[in-house]
Amino acid sequence: MTWVPRFAFRIGGDPLPKERPRATGQRAFTPKRTRDAEQRVLAAFRAAYPEAEPLAGRLLVDLKFFRRTRRGCDWDNLAKLPLDALNKVAYLDDEQIQKATVERFYGAGDEARTEVRIYEKDSPA
C-alpha cells in the first residue's frame, strides 16, 4: 500500500492558530478572526480544486506553516484551523486522518503562507 497525492495547495498570508470558542451567557461562538481564516482556507482549496469531492479513504496530511514571527502559536492550534476548515470539503471526516506531519518555519515576511498536501491510502488491487 502506498500514499497517493490527491490535493496540494497553498493559503497566502500569515498562518493563524485556531482560537477557542467564546461564550456570552449560554451561547458559544467561533471568533471572527478564526471564521475568516477558515474561509481563506476554503477559498484556496476551491480555487485549486473547484470540482473536488470529499475523499473517503484513509489520509495522510502534510502541513507546512511559514510564519512571520514566533509569537503565540502552538503547532497543534495551527494545524487545527485548516484541518477543521477542510472537514466535509476535502474529506468526509477528519477521523480519516491516519497520519499528519506539521512543520513551522519563521521569518517568512511577505512570503508567509500555509502549504497543504493531502494523500490517500492506496489499497491493494
Sequence and secondary structure as in RCSB ss.txt:
>XXXX:A:sequence
MTWVPRFAFRIGGDPLPKERPRATGQRAFTPKRTRDAEQRVLAAFRAAYPEAEPLAGRLLVDLKFFRRTRRGCDW
DNLAKLPLDALNKVAYLDDEQIQKATVERFYGAGDEARTEVRIYEKDSPA
>XXXX:A:secstr
 EEEEEEEEEEES        EEETTEEE  HHHHHHHHHHHHHHHHH TT   B S EEEEEEEEES  SS  H
HHHHHHHHHHHBTTTBS GGGEEEEEEEEEE  GGG EEEEEEEEEE   
